Amino acid sequence: MKLKQLARAATVSIGCSLALGAWAFGDKPLKVIVPAPPGGTMDVAARVVGQQMSIDLGRPVIVENRAGATGSIGLSALLKADPDGNTIAMGAINLLVEAPLVMKVPYDPLKDIVTIARVAQTSRVLVTAATNPAKDFQGLVAQLKTRKGQTSFASFGTGTSSHYAGLIFSDQAGLGMQHVGYPGSPPALQDLLGGQVDIMFDSLLTSLPLIKGGKLRAYAVAGKSRSRYFPEVPTMAELGYPDIQFPGQVSFYGASKLSPEVLAKLQAAIKKAADAPAVQQKLIDLGLEPDVSIDTPAMLAETRSLFQRNAAIVKKFDIQPN
């Protein structure tokens, strides 16, 4: 309900801007392409930041949802637009470092697309149904080992970080688990709650309400640090699995053909909006950790590193598209 309310509020006000300064690229609306359906977390986050940008810039900001093909439809639309700074995209890092590894896309994610600015991060979390008798991570591993080769882990898609984390965990813990891939988190979580699968490394965004509601139990965070939402839950690295780190990054993207001047002005506009206290609180309410970064060379290096790491995982486990 909170997602829908935020989306509705942002939609009403997104075009209501105050003339606080001229935008260097004309008076056309700034279009933000979101490669996801309306009402989801990425959509709402884009509208929250876009609303503030509209106020700051004195020009309309329009969110356009272009879902499908694991994000490639939206990013293809971005690359077909004029690289004049009037069309950008927003989404999670998996658009660049996961999906292109297991499906053919009509662009090079490392050469054709540039990360303009990161606005938030999130994590993957190891969960089971709350009815599972294992009270902690060690108990869960011991339980899974008693049924070695007979257990399964869900993921929100083949070739995603959810899939990678489960494979590495099963391999390093010697569990022999079977992978069951789903088209997104909701159906995977439904089967997890119903007992059809045993565990899942899910996005914190979708698991958090169920953890808070007592329907899921969290055992570990597959990120660099513990979560503000349940600081008592350790990271996989703390538990002896340093390879299982899959933080999610939420960023604005543009075509690599953007001029340095345009890129710098977009970065400044996004950073100003994302740094606003009200925007940061709304991102926290969505289950995101605000994290504004505009060091493009560093982000490019990080994206390349993640891409190469994930490519090695795909090769090692011979992951094939569905």
N, C-alpha and C positions, 0 to 999 in steps of 0.2 A: 504493500500500500504506500509506503514511504517513497519508493521509486516513482510510482505513478503520480503522487502529489508533487514531487520535485519536478518531474517532467512537465506536468501541466502548468505549474507556476512559471517555469522557465520559458515554456512556449508562449505564454501570454505576454511576458515582458521582454522577450529576447529582442524584439524589434523596437522597443521603446527606449531610445538612447538620448543622452544629453549631449549637446554640442560642446564637448570639452576640448576639441582640437581637431585639426584637419588630418586626414589620413593621406599618406604620401602617394597612394596608388589610385586616387580618384574617389568618387563618392558611391561607387557600386557597393552592394552588400558584400560582406565577407562570407564566403560559403565554407562551411566545415562539413566535410564528408565523413560519415560514421559508417564503417563497414559492418554494421550490426543492426538488428531490428529496433524499432522505437520502443521506449520504455525500459530497456535494459540498462545495466550500469554504465556502459560506455556512452550510451546515448544521453543519459541524464548528466553524466560528468561533463560531456561536451557542451550541453546546454547551460550548465551551471557556470563554467568558465566563459562560454560564449556570451552569456548575459552580461557578465562583468566587463568583458572586452567591448561590448556594444556601448555600455555606459562610458567607459574610459575613452573610446575612440570617437564617439559621436556618429556612428554609422551602424546600420543594421547588421546583425550576424545571423545567418540562416544555417540551421543544421539540416543536412540532407542525408537520410538513411539509404545506404546502398549495400544491403546485406547479400550474402551468398558466396559460394565457392571459397569458403574459408578466408574471406576478406579480399580475395583477388578482384572481385567486381568493383568494390569501392576504390581500391588502390589503382586499378586500371582507369577508372573515371578521373581520379586525381591527375594521372599522368597525361590524360588527353586534354585537360584544361590548359589554358594559357598560363605559363609560369610567371605571372605578373604579381603574385602575392594575394590575389583575390580568391583563390581556392586552395584550401589546405585540408588535411584529414586528421582524424584523431582515433586512436585505438591502442590496443595492447601490443607489446613487443613480439608476441607470437606471430603476428602478421608478417614479420620480417625473418624471424629466426627459427620458426617451426614449420608452418604451412608450406613454404617453398621447398622444403626438403622431402616432402612426401607427395607433392602434387605439382603438375606443370603449371607455371604461371607465366604470363606474357611480359615479364619484366625481370630485371636483376635487382633483388631487394637490397643489395649492398651498393649498387652503382647508380640506380635510377631514382632512389628515394633517400631523402635526408631527414634525420630527426631534428626538428626545429627546436623543440623544448620538451623536457619531461615535466609532468605536473604531479605525478603520484606513483606510488608503488603498492604492490600487494604481495601476498604469499600463497603458496600451496600448503595445505594442511592435511596430515594423515588422520583420517576419521573412520569410525565404524558406527553402526547403529548403537544407540545408548544401551540397548539390551545386552550387548556383548559383555560377558562376565569379566573380561580382562580390565583391570583398573588402571594399569599403567603400560608404558611401552614394552618393558621387559616381559610383563605378563602376556601381552599380545603376541610377541615373538614366540614365546614358549608355547602358547596355545596353537599358533599356526604351524609350528614344527611338529606337533603331535599328529597333524593331518597333512604332512608334507606331500605335495603333488596332488592334493585333493581340494585345494583352496583356490580362490580367484580374486583378482583385483579389478575394479572398474576404472575406466578413464573417461574423460569427456571428449575423446576423439583419438583415433590412431595417429601417431606421430606428433602428439602434443606433449607438453611438459608433464601432464598428468600420467600419460603413458610411460614416458621416460623414467619418472620417479619410481613408479611401480616396478618396472623392469629391474632397475638398479637395486632397489630394496630386496626384491625376491632373489636376485642373483647373489648379492653380498651377504644376505642373512641365510642363504641356503634353504629357501622355502619352496621352490619349484611351483610357484603360483601360475595360474593361467590368466591371460589378459582377456577382458571383455570390454570392447570399445563401444561407446554410445555416441549418438549425435548431440552432444552437449551435456551439461551437468544435470539438469532436471530429471531426465529419465534414468541416468546412472544413480542419482541419489534415491530415487524411488525404489529401485531394485536393491540398493544397499540397505535401506530401511526395511524392505520386505524380506531380507535374508537371502536373496538370490545370488549376491556376491558378498565377499567377506570384508574387504577394505577398499579405500579409495584415497588417492591424493587429489583433493579437490581444491578449487580456488576458494580462498577465504571469503570472497564476496558472496558466493552462493551457499557456503556451509555455515557462515556466521549466524544467520537467523535460526538455523536448526540446532546449532550448538547452544545458543542462548536459550532456545526453547526446550532444551533437554532431550532432543530427539537424536542428536549425534554426540559422540564423545571424541574429543580431540586428543591425540597422543603426541604429536610432534609437528613442528613447523619446518617446512622445507625451504627455508630462507636464510638470510645472513644473520638475522637477529630475531629475538622473540617478538611476539605480537603484543601491541598495546591492549588488545581486546581480551587476551588471556595470558598475562605475563608468566603464569605458573607453568605453562606448557613449554618444554625445552625444544631446541632446534635439533634437526637430524644430525648436525655436526657435533653438538654436545653429546649425543647418544652414540657417537662413533661412526657416523656415516657422512663424512664431509663432502662426498661427491653428490649428495642429494640436496642441492641448493638450486631452487628454481623460482627466484623472485619474479613477480610480474611487474612490468613497467607500463605506465599509461602516458602516452606522449602525443604531441602534435607532429605530423609529418608533412613534408612538401616534396615537390619534384626537385631533383638535384640540379636542375637547370635554373633554379632561383638565383638571382644575382646576390652577391655578398651584401649589398645595401638593403635589398628587400628582406633577405634572411635576417639580418640584424634587427630591422624594424619589427618584423614579426616576432622575433625572440623577445624583444623588449616589451611588446604589447602583451604577449602571453604571460611573461614573468610577472608583470605588474598585476594582471588580473588574477593569476593563480596565487600570488602572495597576499591577496586581500583576506583579512581574517574571516570574513563571512563565507568566502569561497572555500577556504581551508576547512572550516567547520562542516560545511556541506559535504565535502569530500570524505571527511572522517565519518560522517553519518552514513555514507554509502559503504563504509568498510575499507576505505582507501587510506594510505599513509601519504599525506602531502609531501612532495619531494620535488622542488623546482630546480631544474638544472638546465643551463643553456650552453654548456661547453661542448660545441658540436664535434670537434676533433676527438675529445675524450669519449663522447657517446658513440661516435662511429667506431672507435677502437673496441668499445664494450660490445657493440652489436656484432662486429666481426668475430670477437672472441666467443660470444654465445652461439653464433651460427656455426663456427668450427667445432665447438664442444658438442652441439646437438648433432651435427653431421657425423661425428665420430660415434655417437650413441646409435644413430640410425644404422651405420655400417656394422657396428659390433653385434647388434641384436637382429640384424637383417630385417628391419621394419619395412613392410610393404604397404602401399596404399590399400584402402578398403576396396 
